[in-house]
Amino acid sequence: MNDVSTHHEAAAAAAPQSQAGKRLAIAFLNVAHAIDHFVLLIFPAVVISLGVVFRRPYDEMIALSTGAFVAFGLFSIPAGWLADRWSRRSMMALFYFGCAVSLVAAGLAPTPLWLAVAMFFLGMFAAIYHPVGMAMLIDVSRARPRTLAFNGVCGNLGVTLAAGISTTLAAWVDWRAAFLAPAALCLALGIAYVALIPDDRHRIGKRSATASVVLSPRAAATMFGCYVAISLAGGLTFNTALIALPKLVDERVGEGVPLIVVGWLATGIFLCGALAQLAVGRLIERTPPHLLFAAVATVQFFGVAWAGHAAGAALIAALAVAIGAIYGQTTVGDIVIARYVADAWRGRVYAVRYFLTFITSGAAVQLIAQLYGRGGFDLVLAAIALTGFIMMAGVYAMAAAVNGAEAAHRAAQPAE
């Protein structure tokens, strides 16, 4: 009797520890998502003061960050492959320590060339998070929509805080502090991560090779082809809209609006995106993901189209709808991948998705510059609406391809 009692007590103690371990892993992944977006936006925030320090014009200085954003997309592919073949936990440790070392190198840079090289390595290590962190988060949370939605909000928080914190450190201390303070945080988190998160290499061969919903070879090929178009068009829509938004608000809300009001209006619109992600996280629990994905892509297209014909308060409302859908589709898109891709392959599939999504950021900047010069925001918004329509068509095709497998999956589930 005592042995049985002891066994049950041990099992009861192990369960909370397992749940506590999962919550700790999710917390590290949420913080890492915020850091990932934060560190890449330090340089654009402090570049104005760097021009004075290195006595170079703005266009030359801002170009030094090109390598970082190219590496951010390019190195997603090897990061995802290494995570699936080697260790996701070790790759995330490399993310923390690699970002810390790169930030120190940037903060101590004596020349612009040194700074450019440091930024390239920062982009390379920052590229680890999305293919690896998302695969880990899906695994640990069992693809719980609310968890993934909150993780997306954490990433947006990193974007929101980067400019304010970085410029404050540069103004109160020195531009180098804008890099060195986050470096210290990354180092501390890396040490804590290695100490608290157990090694996962023993699980490499044990990851499931079967997806939650199994697709036929034809449906799987159709889905993958659609996702290439969805990722490219969605990435271009996402990056172009986010980069253009502050200037668009400044130009079309109304004459005489102070710059600080424009800034807070843009921030409020971005916060609508965060709220939309949380709402989408709840909706996924009640709606088939492929159908919700189609609905959100539709709202995104019509929101951008509405913004193209709006001004003043109507523009703010249209942008809130568009940005909400743009942020929301990233959350539901990750859930869709998790549903149709086996755990053993998720790192590599997410790597391709984020490579295609992030590699469009450079094209987005050029697109805005060229189209705005030729036709102002009418042309820019028309282009965003076009990419949004292409993405919507891709999502519709993907939803049609998987609908049969979804129906079969629901029919196979035991009755409540």
TIBAGU-804360 format. One record per residue (C-alpha): x, y, z; residue number from 1; residue in one letter. Coordinates in steps of 0.2 Angstrom, whole numbers, plus 2048, in hexadecimal, padded with zeros to 3 digits. Example, Ala and Ser with C-alpha at 12.3 -4.5 7.8 and 13.67 -1.06 7.14 Angstrom:
<pts>
+------+-------+-----+-----+------+
: east : north :  up :  nr : rest :
+------+-------+-----+-----+------+
:  83E :   7EA : 827 :   1 :    A :
:  844 :   7FB : 824 :   2 :    S :
+------+-------+-----+-----+------+
</pts>
This chain:
<pts>
+------+-------+-----+-----+------+
: east : north :  up :  nr : rest :
+------+-------+-----+-----+------+
:  800 :   800 : 800 :   1 :    M :
:  80E :   80C : 804 :   2 :    N :
:  817 :   808 : 7F4 :   3 :    D :
:  807 :   80C : 7EA :   4 :    V :
:  804 :   81C : 7F4 :   5 :    S :
:  816 :   821 : 7F1 :   6 :    T :
:  815 :   81E : 7DE :   7 :    H :
:  805 :   828 : 7DD :   8 :    H :
:  80D :   836 : 7E7 :   9 :    E :
:  81C :   836 : 7DB :  10 :    A :
:  811 :   836 : 7CC :  11 :    A :
:  807 :   845 : 7D3 :  12 :    A :
:  817 :   84E : 7D7 :  13 :    A :
:  81E :   84B : 7C5 :  14 :    A :
:  80F :   852 : 7BC :  15 :    A :
:  810 :   863 : 7C3 :  16 :    P :
:  823 :   864 : 7C0 :  17 :    Q :
:  81F :   85F : 7AE :  18 :    S :
:  812 :   86C : 7AC :  19 :    Q :
:  81E :   879 : 7B5 :  20 :    A :
:  82C :   874 : 7A9 :  21 :    G :
:  820 :   877 : 79A :  22 :    K :
:  81B :   888 : 7A1 :  23 :    R :
:  82D :   88D : 7A4 :  24 :    L :
:  832 :   888 : 792 :  25 :    A :
:  823 :   892 : 78B :  26 :    I :
:  829 :   8A1 : 795 :  27 :    A :
:  83A :   8A0 : 78E :  28 :    F :
:  833 :   89E : 77C :  29 :    L :
:  828 :   8AD : 77F :  30 :    N :
:  836 :   8B8 : 785 :  31 :    V :
:  841 :   8B2 : 777 :  32 :    A :
:  834 :   8B8 : 76A :  33 :    H :
:  833 :   8C9 : 772 :  34 :    A :
:  847 :   8CA : 772 :  35 :    I :
:  848 :   8C3 : 760 :  36 :    D :
:  83E :   8D2 : 759 :  37 :    H :
:  845 :   8DF : 765 :  38 :    F :
:  858 :   8DC : 761 :  39 :    V :
:  855 :   8DE : 74E :  40 :    L :
:  84D :   8EF : 751 :  41 :    L :
:  85A :   8F6 : 75C :  42 :    I :
:  865 :   8FC : 74D :  43 :    F :
:  857 :   905 : 744 :  44 :    P :
:  853 :   90E : 754 :  45 :    A :
:  864 :   915 : 758 :  46 :    V :
:  86B :   917 : 746 :  47 :    V :
:  868 :   92A : 747 :  48 :    I :
:  875 :   92C : 755 :  49 :    S :
:  880 :   920 : 74C :  50 :    L :
:  881 :   92B : 73D :  51 :    G :
:  888 :   939 : 748 :  52 :    V :
:  895 :   92D : 751 :  53 :    V :
:  89C :   925 : 741 :  54 :    F :
:  899 :   935 : 736 :  55 :    R :
:  890 :   92C : 729 :  56 :    R :
:  87F :   931 : 721 :  57 :    P :
:  86F :   928 : 726 :  58 :    Y :
:  86D :   91E : 715 :  59 :    D :
:  87F :   916 : 718 :  60 :    E :
:  87C :   912 : 72A :  61 :    M :
:  86A :   90A : 728 :  62 :    I :
:  871 :   8FF : 71A :  63 :    A :
:  87D :   8F7 : 727 :  64 :    L :
:  86E :   8EE : 72E :  65 :    S :
:  86A :   8E6 : 71D :  66 :    T :
:  874 :   8D6 : 721 :  67 :    G :
:  86B :   8D4 : 731 :  68 :    A :
:  85A :   8D3 : 729 :  69 :    F :
:  860 :   8C8 : 71A :  70 :    V :
:  868 :   8BC : 727 :  71 :    A :
:  858 :   8BC : 731 :  72 :    F :
:  84F :   8B4 : 723 :  73 :    G :
:  85D :   8AA : 71B :  74 :    L :
:  863 :   8A1 : 72B :  75 :    F :
:  851 :   89B : 72F :  76 :    S :
:  854 :   88C : 724 :  77 :    I :
:  863 :   885 : 72C :  78 :    P :
:  85D :   889 : 73D :  79 :    A :
:  84D :   87F : 73B :  80 :    G :
:  857 :   870 : 733 :  81 :    W :
:  863 :   870 : 741 :  82 :    L :
:  856 :   871 : 74E :  83 :    A :
:  84D :   861 : 747 :  84 :    D :
:  85D :   858 : 745 :  85 :    R :
:  867 :   85D : 754 :  86 :    W :
:  85E :   866 : 762 :  87 :    S :
:  850 :   873 : 764 :  88 :    R :
:  855 :   877 : 776 :  89 :    R :
:  868 :   879 : 771 :  90 :    S :
:  863 :   884 : 762 :  91 :    M :
:  859 :   890 : 76D :  92 :    M :
:  868 :   891 : 779 :  93 :    A :
:  872 :   896 : 76A :  94 :    L :
:  865 :   8A3 : 766 :  95 :    F :
:  867 :   8AB : 777 :  96 :    Y :
:  87A :   8AA : 778 :  97 :    F :
:  87D :   8AE : 766 :  98 :    G :
:  872 :   8BE : 767 :  99 :    C :
:  87B :   8C3 : 777 : 100 :    A :
:  88C :   8C2 : 76E : 101 :    V :
:  886 :   8CB : 75F : 102 :    S :
:  87F :   8D9 : 769 : 103 :    L :
:  88F :   8DB : 772 : 104 :    V :
:  899 :   8DB : 762 : 105 :    A :
:  88D :   8E9 : 75B : 106 :    A :
:  88E :   8F3 : 76C : 107 :    G :
:  8A1 :   8F3 : 76B : 108 :    L :
:  8A2 :   8F6 : 758 : 109 :    A :
:  8B1 :   902 : 754 : 110 :    P :
:  8AC :   904 : 742 : 111 :    T :
:  89D :   903 : 737 : 112 :    P :
:  8A3 :   8F3 : 72E : 113 :    L :
:  8A5 :   8EB : 73F : 114 :    W :
:  893 :   8F0 : 743 : 115 :    L :
:  88D :   8E9 : 733 : 116 :    A :
:  895 :   8D8 : 736 : 117 :    V :
:  88E :   8D8 : 748 : 118 :    A :
:  87D :   8DB : 741 : 119 :    M :
:  87E :   8CD : 735 : 120 :    F :
:  882 :   8C1 : 743 : 121 :    F :
:  874 :   8C8 : 74D : 122 :    L :
:  868 :   8C4 : 73F : 123 :    G :
:  86F :   8B3 : 73D : 124 :    M :
:  86C :   8AE : 74F : 125 :    F :
:  85B :   8B7 : 750 : 126 :    A :
:  856 :   8AC : 741 : 127 :    A :
:  856 :   89D : 74D : 128 :    I :
:  847 :   8A2 : 757 : 129 :    Y :
:  838 :   8A1 : 74B : 130 :    H :
:  83B :   890 : 743 : 131 :    P :
:  842 :   888 : 753 : 132 :    V :
:  838 :   891 : 760 : 133 :    G :
:  827 :   88F : 757 : 134 :    M :
:  82A :   87C : 756 : 135 :    A :
:  82F :   87B : 768 : 136 :    M :
:  820 :   885 : 76D : 137 :    L :
:  814 :   87B : 763 : 138 :    I :
:  81B :   86B : 76B : 139 :    D :
:  81B :   871 : 77D : 140 :    V :
:  80A :   879 : 77C : 141 :    S :
:  802 :   86B : 772 : 142 :    R :
:  7FE :   879 : 765 : 143 :    A :
:  7F3 :   882 : 772 : 144 :    R :
:  7EC :   891 : 768 : 145 :    P :
:  7EC :   89D : 777 : 146 :    R :
:  7FE :   899 : 77B : 147 :    T :
:  803 :   89C : 769 : 148 :    L :
:  7F9 :   8AC : 768 : 149 :    A :
:  801 :   8B3 : 778 : 150 :    F :
:  812 :   8AF : 771 : 151 :    N :
:  80E :   8B9 : 762 : 152 :    G :
:  809 :   8C8 : 76D : 153 :    V :
:  81A :   8C6 : 775 : 154 :    C :
:  823 :   8C8 : 765 : 155 :    G :
:  819 :   8D8 : 761 : 156 :    N :
:  81D :   8DE : 772 : 157 :    L :
:  830 :   8DD : 76D : 158 :    G :
:  82C :   8E7 : 75D : 159 :    V :
:  823 :   8F4 : 767 : 160 :    T :
:  830 :   8F6 : 775 : 161 :    L :
:  83F :   8F6 : 76A : 162 :    A :
:  83F :   908 : 764 : 163 :    A :
:  83B :   910 : 775 : 164 :    G :
:  847 :   906 : 780 : 165 :    I :
:  855 :   907 : 773 : 166 :    S :
:  854 :   91A : 771 : 167 :    T :
:  852 :   91D : 783 : 168 :    T :
:  862 :   913 : 787 : 169 :    L :
:  86B :   91C : 779 : 170 :    A :
:  865 :   92D : 780 : 171 :    A :
:  868 :   92A : 792 : 172 :    W :
:  878 :   920 : 791 : 173 :    V :
:  880 :   91D : 780 : 174 :    D :
:  87C :   914 : 770 : 175 :    W :
:  887 :   906 : 775 : 176 :    R :
:  87B :   903 : 784 : 177 :    A :
:  86D :   900 : 778 : 178 :    A :
:  876 :   8F0 : 772 : 179 :    F :
:  87F :   8EB : 782 : 180 :    L :
:  870 :   8EB : 78E : 181 :    A :
:  866 :   8DF : 784 : 182 :    P :
:  876 :   8D5 : 782 : 183 :    A :
:  877 :   8D3 : 795 : 184 :    A :
:  865 :   8CD : 795 : 185 :    L :
:  867 :   8C0 : 787 : 186 :    C :
:  877 :   8B9 : 790 : 187 :    L :
:  86D :   8B8 : 7A1 : 188 :    A :
:  85E :   8B0 : 798 : 189 :    L :
:  86A :   8A4 : 78F : 190 :    G :
:  872 :   89E : 79F : 191 :    I :
:  861 :   89C : 7A7 : 192 :    A :
:  85A :   892 : 798 : 193 :    Y :
:  868 :   886 : 798 : 194 :    V :
:  867 :   883 : 7AB : 195 :    A :
:  854 :   881 : 7AB : 196 :    L :
:  84F :   879 : 79B : 197 :    I :
:  854 :   867 : 799 : 198 :    P :
:  85D :   860 : 78A : 199 :    D :
:  852 :   859 : 77C : 200 :    D :
:  85E :   84F : 771 : 201 :    R :
:  857 :   83F : 778 : 202 :    H :
:  846 :   843 : 770 : 203 :    R :
:  84D :   846 : 75E : 204 :    I :
:  848 :   834 : 758 : 205 :    G :
:  838 :   834 : 762 : 206 :    K :
:  82F :   843 : 75B : 207 :    R :
:  81F :   83F : 752 : 208 :    S :
:  820 :   83C : 73F : 209 :    A :
:  80D :   83D : 73D : 210 :    T :
:  803 :   84D : 73C : 211 :    A :
:  7F3 :   851 : 746 : 212 :    S :
:  7EA :   851 : 736 : 213 :    V :
:  7F1 :   846 : 728 : 214 :    V :
:  7F1 :   84C : 717 : 215 :    L :
:  7F1 :   842 : 707 : 216 :    S :
:  801 :   845 : 6FC : 217 :    P :
:  7F8 :   84F : 6F0 : 218 :    R :
:  7F0 :   85A : 6FE : 219 :    A :
:  801 :   85C : 706 : 220 :    A :
:  809 :   861 : 6F6 : 221 :    A :
:  7FB :   86E : 6F3 : 222 :    T :
:  7FC :   875 : 705 : 223 :    M :
:  80F :   877 : 704 : 224 :    F :
:  80E :   880 : 6F3 : 225 :    G :
:  800 :   88B : 6FA : 226 :    C :
:  80A :   88F : 709 : 227 :    Y :
:  819 :   895 : 6FE : 228 :    V :
:  80D :   8A2 : 6F6 : 229 :    A :
:  805 :   8A6 : 707 : 230 :    I :
:  816 :   8A9 : 710 : 231 :    S :
:  81D :   8B4 : 702 : 232 :    L :
:  80D :   8BE : 6FF : 233 :    A :
:  809 :   8BE : 712 : 234 :    G :
:  81A :   8C4 : 716 : 235 :    G :
:  81A :   8D2 : 709 : 236 :    L :
:  809 :   8D7 : 710 : 237 :    T :
:  80F :   8D7 : 722 : 238 :    F :
:  81F :   8E0 : 720 : 239 :    N :
:  819 :   8ED : 713 : 240 :    T :
:  80A :   8F1 : 71E : 241 :    A :
:  814 :   8F3 : 72E : 242 :    L :
:  822 :   8FD : 727 : 243 :    I :
:  816 :   909 : 71E : 244 :    A :
:  809 :   90B : 72C : 245 :    L :
:  811 :   91A : 736 : 246 :    P :
:  814 :   924 : 726 : 247 :    K :
:  802 :   920 : 71F : 248 :    L :
:  7FA :   925 : 730 : 249 :    V :
:  804 :   936 : 72F : 250 :    D :
:  7FF :   939 : 71E : 251 :    E :
:  7ED :   935 : 71E : 252 :    R :
:  7E6 :   937 : 72F : 253 :    V :
:  7E5 :   94A : 72D : 254 :    G :
:  7F0 :   959 : 72B : 255 :    E :
:  7F8 :   961 : 73B : 256 :    G :
:  7F8 :   951 : 745 : 257 :    V :
:  807 :   951 : 751 : 258 :    P :
:  814 :   944 : 74E : 259 :    L :
:  812 :   93D : 760 : 260 :    I :
:  800 :   93A : 75C : 261 :    V :
:  804 :   931 : 74C : 262 :    V :
:  810 :   926 : 756 : 263 :    G :
:  803 :   922 : 763 : 264 :    W :
:  7F6 :   91E : 755 : 265 :    L :
:  802 :   912 : 74D : 266 :    A :
:  805 :   90A : 75E : 267 :    T :
:  7F3 :   908 : 761 : 268 :    G :
:  7F0 :   900 : 750 : 269 :    I :
:  7FE :   8F4 : 753 : 270 :    F :
:  7F6 :   8F0 : 764 : 271 :    L :
:  7E6 :   8EB : 75B : 272 :    C :
:  7F1 :   8DE : 752 : 273 :    G :
:  7F6 :   8D7 : 763 : 274 :    A :
:  7E4 :   8D6 : 769 : 275 :    L :
:  7DF :   8CE : 758 : 276 :    A :
:  7EC :   8C0 : 75C : 277 :    Q :
:  7E5 :   8BC : 76D : 278 :    L :
:  7D3 :   8BC : 765 : 279 :    A :
:  7D9 :   8B0 : 757 : 280 :    V :
:  7E1 :   8A5 : 764 : 281 :    G :
:  7CF :   8A3 : 76C : 282 :    R :
:  7C7 :   8A1 : 75B : 283 :    L :
:  7D2 :   893 : 756 : 284 :    I :
:  7CC :   888 : 765 : 285 :    E :
:  7BA :   889 : 75D : 286 :    R :
:  7BD :   88A : 74A : 287 :    T :
:  7C6 :   87F : 73E : 288 :    P :
:  7D7 :   887 : 73C : 289 :    P :
:  7D7 :   886 : 729 : 290 :    H :
:  7C6 :   88F : 728 : 291 :    L :
:  7CB :   89C : 734 : 292 :    L :
:  7DB :   89F : 72A : 293 :    F :
:  7D0 :   8A3 : 71B : 294 :    A :
:  7C5 :   8AE : 725 : 295 :    A :
:  7D4 :   8B9 : 72C : 296 :    V :
:  7DC :   8BA : 71B : 297 :    A :
:  7CC :   8C1 : 714 : 298 :    T :
:  7CA :   8CE : 722 : 299 :    V :
:  7DD :   8D3 : 71E : 300 :    Q :
:  7D9 :   8D6 : 70C : 301 :    F :
:  7CA :   8E0 : 70F : 302 :    F :
:  7D2 :   8EA : 71D : 303 :    G :
:  7E0 :   8EF : 711 : 304 :    V :
:  7D4 :   8F3 : 703 : 305 :    A :
:  7CA :   8FE : 70F : 306 :    W :
:  7D9 :   907 : 715 : 307 :    A :
:  7DD :   90B : 703 : 308 :    G :
:  7CD :   915 : 702 : 309 :    H :
:  7CD :   91D : 713 : 310 :    A :
:  7D3 :   92C : 71C : 311 :    A :
:  7D2 :   934 : 72E : 312 :    G :
:  7C9 :   929 : 73B : 313 :    A :
:  7C3 :   91D : 72E : 314 :    A :
:  7D5 :   919 : 729 : 315 :    L :
:  7D9 :   915 : 73B : 316 :    I :
:  7CB :   909 : 73C : 317 :    A :
:  7D0 :   901 : 72B : 318 :    A :
:  7E2 :   8FF : 731 : 319 :    L :
:  7DD :   8F8 : 741 : 320 :    A :
:  7D3 :   8EA : 738 : 321 :    V :
:  7E1 :   8E7 : 72C : 322 :    A :
:  7EF :   8E6 : 738 : 323 :    I :
:  7E4 :   8DB : 744 : 324 :    G :
:  7E2 :   8CF : 736 : 325 :    A :
:  7F4 :   8D0 : 730 : 326 :    I :
:  7FA :   8CC : 742 : 327 :    Y :
:  7EC :   8BF : 744 : 328 :    G :
:  7F0 :   8B5 : 735 : 329 :    Q :
:  802 :   8B2 : 73B : 330 :    T :
:  7FB :   8A9 : 74A : 331 :    T :
:  7EE :   89E : 741 : 332 :    V :
:  7FB :   89B : 733 : 333 :    G :
:  807 :   893 : 740 : 334 :    D :
:  7F9 :   888 : 747 : 335 :    I :
:  7F4 :   882 : 736 : 336 :    V :
:  806 :   87C : 733 : 337 :    I :
:  806 :   873 : 744 : 338 :    A :
:  7F6 :   86A : 73F : 339 :    R :
:  7FC :   863 : 72F : 340 :    Y :
:  80F :   861 : 732 : 341 :    V :
:  816 :   853 : 73D : 342 :    A :
:  821 :   859 : 74C : 343 :    D :
:  830 :   851 : 745 : 344 :    A :
:  830 :   85D : 736 : 345 :    W :
:  829 :   86D : 73D : 346 :    R :
:  839 :   875 : 740 : 347 :    G :
:  83E :   874 : 72D : 348 :    R :
:  82C :   879 : 727 : 349 :    V :
:  82C :   888 : 733 : 350 :    Y :
:  83D :   88C : 72C : 351 :    A :
:  837 :   88D : 71A : 352 :    V :
:  828 :   897 : 720 : 353 :    R :
:  831 :   8A4 : 729 : 354 :    Y :
:  83F :   8A5 : 71C : 355 :    F :
:  832 :   8A9 : 70F : 356 :    L :
:  829 :   8B5 : 71B : 357 :    T :
:  838 :   8BF : 721 : 358 :    F :
:  842 :   8BF : 711 : 359 :    I :
:  835 :   8CB : 70A : 360 :    T :
:  839 :   8D9 : 717 : 361 :    S :
:  846 :   8E0 : 70B : 362 :    G :
:  83B :   8E0 : 6FC : 363 :    A :
:  82D :   8E8 : 707 : 364 :    A :
:  839 :   8F7 : 70A : 365 :    V :
:  83D :   8F9 : 6F7 : 366 :    Q :
:  82B :   8F6 : 6F2 : 367 :    L :
:  825 :   905 : 6FD : 368 :    I :
:  833 :   910 : 6F7 : 369 :    A :
:  830 :   90D : 6E5 : 370 :    Q :
:  81C :   90D : 6E5 : 371 :    L :
:  81B :   91C : 6F1 : 372 :    Y :
:  827 :   926 : 6E6 : 373 :    G :
:  81C :   922 : 6D7 : 374 :    R :
:  80A :   923 : 6DE : 375 :    G :
:  80A :   927 : 6F0 : 376 :    G :
:  801 :   91C : 6FC : 377 :    F :
:  7F3 :   918 : 6F0 : 378 :    D :
:  7FF :   90D : 6E6 : 379 :    L :
:  807 :   906 : 6F6 : 380 :    V :
:  7F6 :   901 : 6FD : 381 :    L :
:  7F1 :   8FA : 6EC : 382 :    A :
:  801 :   8EF : 6EC : 383 :    A :
:  7FD :   8E9 : 6FE : 384 :    I :
:  7EB :   8E5 : 6FA : 385 :    A :
:  7F2 :   8DB : 6EB : 386 :    L :
:  7FE :   8D1 : 6F5 : 387 :    T :
:  7F0 :   8CE : 702 : 388 :    G :
:  7E5 :   8C8 : 6F4 : 389 :    F :
:  7F2 :   8BB : 6EF : 390 :    I :
:  7F4 :   8B5 : 700 : 391 :    M :
:  7E1 :   8B4 : 702 : 392 :    M :
:  7E0 :   8A9 : 6F2 : 393 :    A :
:  7EE :   89E : 6F9 : 394 :    G :
:  7E5 :   89B : 709 : 395 :    V :
:  7D5 :   897 : 700 : 396 :    Y :
:  7DE :   88A : 6F6 : 397 :    A :
:  7E7 :   883 : 705 : 398 :    M :
:  7D6 :   882 : 70F : 399 :    A :
:  7CE :   879 : 700 : 400 :    A :
:  7DD :   86D : 6FF : 401 :    A :
:  7DC :   868 : 711 : 402 :    V :
:  7C9 :   868 : 714 : 403 :    N :
:  7C7 :   856 : 70F : 404 :    G :
:  7D4 :   850 : 71B : 405 :    A :
:  7CC :   85B : 729 : 406 :    E :
:  7BB :   853 : 725 : 407 :    A :
:  7C2 :   842 : 727 : 408 :    A :
:  7CB :   846 : 737 : 409 :    H :
:  7BB :   84D : 73F : 410 :    R :
:  7B2 :   83D : 739 : 411 :    A :
:  7BF :   832 : 741 : 412 :    A :
:  7BE :   83B : 752 : 413 :    Q :
:  7B4 :   832 : 760 : 414 :    P :
:  7A3 :   839 : 764 : 415 :    A :
:  7A2 :   844 : 773 : 416 :    E :
+------+-------+-----+-----+------+
</pts>
